[in-house]
Structures are given as C-alpha cells and as structure tokens.
Amino acid sequence: QVQLVESGGGSVQAGGSLRLSCAASGYTDRRYSMGWFRQAPGKEREGVAIIDGDGSTFYVDSVKGRFTISQDSAKNTLYLQMNALKPEDTAMYYCAANQPGPGNIGTTWFFFGQGIARGFNYRGQGTQVTVSS
C-alpha cells in the first residue's frame, strides 16, 4: 500500500518561502505522476503542481514562477519549493500519487494546468501552510 507523509508546512509572512516534502513508501512506480494539491477553508481543492515520470513539470497559473516541484527518486521524496508566498496561498497542502492499485482517496483527484490533465488516486494527510500579510 502506498503511503505518503508530508512535512514542512508552517506559518510565514507574505514574501517568504517554505519547502514542503513528501516521503513516499510502499509500491511506487516512477513511471507515474506525483503532485501537490491544496484546499483552503470554504474553497474547492486545487491541483498546484505535478511531475510526470519523465520529469516533466506542470503548474497551475497562480503559482507559476513562484513554486517549483521536484523529486529525489533515490529517497522516494517529492518536494515543493514555494517562494514569494502570498496570503492566498494559505491552505492545507496534500501530496498525491497516481499509482496502480485501489487508492486511498475513494475518488480521483484531478490536476488541470498548462493544457494537460492528470488523475491521482493516493494522497497524504496534508500539511498546513499559513501566509500572513
């Protein structure tokens, strides 16, 4: 069973930076995509950034140029470097994976951005990011 554990969230002032990490364990097929989603109170869940198995990266427009997704395959760890943070970036951030298997979400989370769409069936418990003005 795939397990995803996020870390690195916290509170920061606008303009600051944070780096989120996601440690993946269990069966992880690197041919498939991994990504980050976020959800703020009262708002819909949003796909923020994804990385495909070939290393291609895609971002939602609101974070392009500020966020960078990367992965360390040797450590099975996914990262999200967030710079120039804004109060509207405040949300619970979730790591997500598209892997063979039943998933742990009960549905499919979709990322839409830069003309592509990707579905994800596993997620972590989330890490809170709070940006104050």
C-alpha positions as a Markdown table, in Angstrom:
| # | Residue | x | y | z |
|---|---|---|---|---|
| 1 | Gln | 0.0 | 0.0 | 0.0 |
| 2 | Val | 1.3 | 3.4 | -1.0 |
| 3 | Gln | 1.8 | 5.8 | 1.9 |
| 4 | Leu | 2.6 | 9.5 | 1.6 |
| 5 | Val | 3.7 | 11.6 | 4.5 |
| 6 | Glu | 4.0 | 15.4 | 4.1 |
| 7 | Ser | 6.1 | 17.7 | 6.2 |
| 8 | Gly | 7.5 | 21.3 | 6.0 |
| 9 | Gly | 4.3 | 23.3 | 6.4 |
| 10 | Gly | 4.2 | 26.3 | 8.8 |
| 11 | Ser | 3.5 | 29.9 | 9.2 |
| 12 | Val | 5.3 | 32.6 | 7.2 |
| 13 | Gln | 4.9 | 36.2 | 6.3 |
| 14 | Ala | 4.0 | 37.3 | 2.8 |
| 15 | Gly | 7.0 | 37.2 | 0.5 |
| 16 | Gly | 8.6 | 34.4 | 2.5 |
| 17 | Ser | 9.5 | 30.8 | 1.4 |
| 18 | Leu | 8.7 | 27.3 | 2.5 |
| 19 | Arg | 9.7 | 23.9 | 1.2 |
| 20 | Leu | 7.3 | 21.0 | 1.5 |
| 21 | Ser | 8.5 | 17.4 | 1.5 |
| 22 | Cys | 6.5 | 14.2 | 0.8 |
| 23 | Ala | 8.1 | 10.8 | 1.8 |
| 24 | Ala | 6.6 | 8.0 | -0.3 |
| 25 | Ser | 6.7 | 4.4 | 0.8 |
| 26 | Gly | 5.1 | 1.1 | -0.4 |
| 27 | Tyr | 4.9 | 0.4 | -4.0 |
| 28 | Thr | 5.9 | 3.4 | -6.0 |
| 29 | Asp | 6.1 | 3.1 | -9.8 |
| 30 | Arg | 8.2 | 6.0 | -11.0 |
| 31 | Arg | 6.5 | 5.9 | -14.4 |
| 32 | Tyr | 3.5 | 7.6 | -12.9 |
| 33 | Ser | 2.9 | 11.1 | -11.8 |
| 34 | Met | 3.1 | 12.7 | -8.4 |
| 35 | Gly | 1.9 | 16.1 | -7.4 |
| 36 | Trp | 0.7 | 18.6 | -4.9 |
| 37 | Phe | -2.9 | 19.8 | -4.2 |
| 38 | Arg | -4.2 | 22.4 | -1.8 |
| 39 | Gln | -7.5 | 23.3 | -0.2 |
| 40 | Ala | -8.4 | 26.4 | 1.7 |
| 41 | Pro | -11.4 | 26.6 | 4.0 |
| 42 | Gly | -14.5 | 27.2 | 2.0 |
| 43 | Lys | -12.8 | 26.8 | -1.3 |
| 44 | Glu | -12.5 | 23.9 | -3.8 |
| 45 | Arg | -9.5 | 21.7 | -3.9 |
| 46 | Glu | -6.9 | 22.8 | -6.4 |
| 47 | Gly | -4.1 | 21.0 | -8.1 |
| 48 | Val | -1.0 | 23.1 | -7.7 |
| 49 | Ala | 1.9 | 21.3 | -9.4 |
| 50 | Ile | 2.7 | 17.8 | -10.8 |
| 51 | Ile | 5.7 | 16.0 | -12.1 |
| 52 | Asp | 5.4 | 13.2 | -14.6 |
| 53 | Gly | 7.5 | 10.0 | -14.7 |
| 54 | Asp | 9.7 | 11.5 | -17.4 |
| 55 | Gly | 10.4 | 14.6 | -15.2 |
| 56 | Ser | 8.1 | 17.0 | -17.0 |
| 57 | Thr | 6.5 | 19.5 | -14.6 |
| 58 | Phe | 3.3 | 21.4 | -14.8 |
| 59 | Tyr | 1.8 | 24.2 | -12.7 |
| 60 | Val | -1.4 | 25.9 | -12.2 |
| 61 | Asp | -1.2 | 29.5 | -13.4 |
| 62 | Ser | -1.5 | 31.1 | -9.9 |
| 63 | Val | 1.8 | 29.6 | -8.8 |
| 64 | Lys | 3.9 | 29.6 | -12.0 |
| 65 | Gly | 7.2 | 31.3 | -11.5 |
| 66 | Arg | 6.9 | 31.1 | -7.7 |
| 67 | Phe | 6.6 | 27.3 | -6.9 |
| 68 | Thr | 8.9 | 24.5 | -8.1 |
| 69 | Ile | 8.1 | 20.8 | -7.9 |
| 70 | Ser | 11.0 | 18.3 | -7.8 |
| 71 | Gln | 11.7 | 14.8 | -6.7 |
| 72 | Asp | 14.6 | 12.8 | -5.3 |
| 73 | Ser | 14.0 | 9.3 | -6.7 |
| 74 | Ala | 16.7 | 7.7 | -4.6 |
| 75 | Lys | 15.0 | 8.9 | -1.5 |
| 76 | Asn | 11.4 | 8.5 | -2.8 |
| 77 | Thr | 10.7 | 12.0 | -1.8 |
| 78 | Leu | 8.7 | 14.7 | -3.5 |
| 79 | Tyr | 9.3 | 18.4 | -2.9 |
| 80 | Leu | 7.5 | 21.7 | -3.4 |
| 81 | Gln | 9.6 | 24.8 | -3.1 |
| 82 | Met | 7.4 | 27.8 | -2.5 |
| 83 | Asn | 8.8 | 31.3 | -2.9 |
| 84 | Ala | 7.2 | 34.7 | -2.8 |
| 85 | Leu | 4.3 | 33.3 | -0.8 |
| 86 | Lys | 1.0 | 35.3 | -0.7 |
| 87 | Pro | -1.8 | 35.2 | 1.8 |
| 88 | Glu | -4.0 | 33.5 | -0.9 |
| 89 | Asp | -1.5 | 30.5 | -0.8 |
| 90 | Thr | -2.8 | 29.7 | 2.7 |
| 91 | Ala | -4.3 | 26.2 | 2.6 |
| 92 | Met | -3.8 | 22.6 | 3.6 |
| 93 | Tyr | -1.3 | 21.1 | 1.1 |
| 94 | Tyr | -1.6 | 17.5 | 0.1 |
| 95 | Cys | 0.9 | 15.2 | -1.6 |
| 96 | Ala | -0.7 | 13.0 | -4.2 |
| 97 | Ala | 0.4 | 10.0 | -6.3 |
| 98 | Asn | -1.0 | 8.2 | -9.3 |
| 99 | Gln | -0.2 | 4.5 | -8.7 |
| 100 | Pro | -1.6 | 1.1 | -9.7 |
| 101 | Gly | -3.9 | -0.1 | -7.0 |
| 102 | Pro | -7.2 | 0.8 | -5.3 |
| 103 | Gly | -6.0 | 4.2 | -4.0 |
| 104 | Asn | -6.9 | 5.7 | -0.6 |
| 105 | Ile | -9.0 | 8.7 | -1.6 |
| 106 | Gly | -12.2 | 6.9 | -2.6 |
| 107 | Thr | -12.3 | 9.0 | -5.8 |
| 108 | Thr | -9.9 | 10.6 | -8.2 |
| 109 | Trp | -8.3 | 14.0 | -7.7 |
| 110 | Phe | -7.6 | 15.8 | -11.0 |
| 111 | Phe | -4.9 | 18.3 | -11.8 |
| 112 | Phe | -5.7 | 20.7 | -14.7 |
| 113 | Gly | -3.0 | 23.0 | -15.9 |
| 114 | Gln | -0.9 | 24.1 | -18.9 |
| 115 | Gly | -3.2 | 22.2 | -21.2 |
| 116 | Ile | -2.9 | 18.8 | -19.5 |
| 117 | Ala | -4.9 | 16.7 | -17.1 |
| 118 | Arg | -3.7 | 14.0 | -14.6 |
| 119 | Gly | -5.7 | 11.9 | -12.2 |
| 120 | Phe | -4.4 | 10.8 | -8.8 |
| 121 | Asn | -5.7 | 8.1 | -6.5 |
| 122 | Tyr | -3.4 | 8.3 | -3.4 |
| 123 | Arg | -3.0 | 11.2 | -1.0 |
| 124 | Gly | -1.2 | 12.0 | 2.2 |
| 125 | Gln | -2.8 | 13.6 | 5.4 |
| 126 | Gly | -1.7 | 17.1 | 4.5 |
| 127 | Thr | 0.5 | 19.8 | 5.9 |
| 128 | Gln | -0.9 | 23.3 | 6.8 |
| 129 | Val | 0.6 | 26.4 | 5.2 |
| 130 | Thr | -0.4 | 29.8 | 6.6 |
| 131 | Val | 0.8 | 33.0 | 5.0 |
| 132 | Ser | 0.2 | 36.3 | 6.8 |
| 133 | Ser | 0.1 | 39.7 | 5.3 |
